[in-house]
């Protein structure tokens, strides 16, 4: 995939960039030891999510998908199939759906929504993840 240049804030330009996990790793997964550590976490989380057979969308946002050389963690938003329940996931994958556990055990901030039972519109939530704390918009990545 041909990635756009980072903007003056070190973010991807506004938008959702769809890429394979291999493309994400090739672009963001190197440069510092910290990036290598975070990338290994991302790969593990992706595999756990895949084992649920219920992921509709896997989005990455935050410092991992920026020019920041030493991201603290990886931020992930999962959109799960409408009938998904965390208790139905393989035991190790269930950790993905408890935010505090995911942070402490997996080194990631993971947020998730059930596509059919969420009170919020999924697209509105995704727009929210494109908004920085200073209210500037940024690009995010969807693994396809």
Buried (B, 14 or more C-beta within 10 A) or exposed (E): EEBEEBBEEEBBEEEBBEBEBEBBBEBBBEEEEEBEBBBEBBBBBBEBBBBBEBBBBBBBBBBBBBBBEEBEBBBBBBBBEEEBEBEEBEEEBBBBBEEEEBEEEBBBBBBBBBBEEBEEEBEEBBEEBBBBEEEEEBBBBBBE
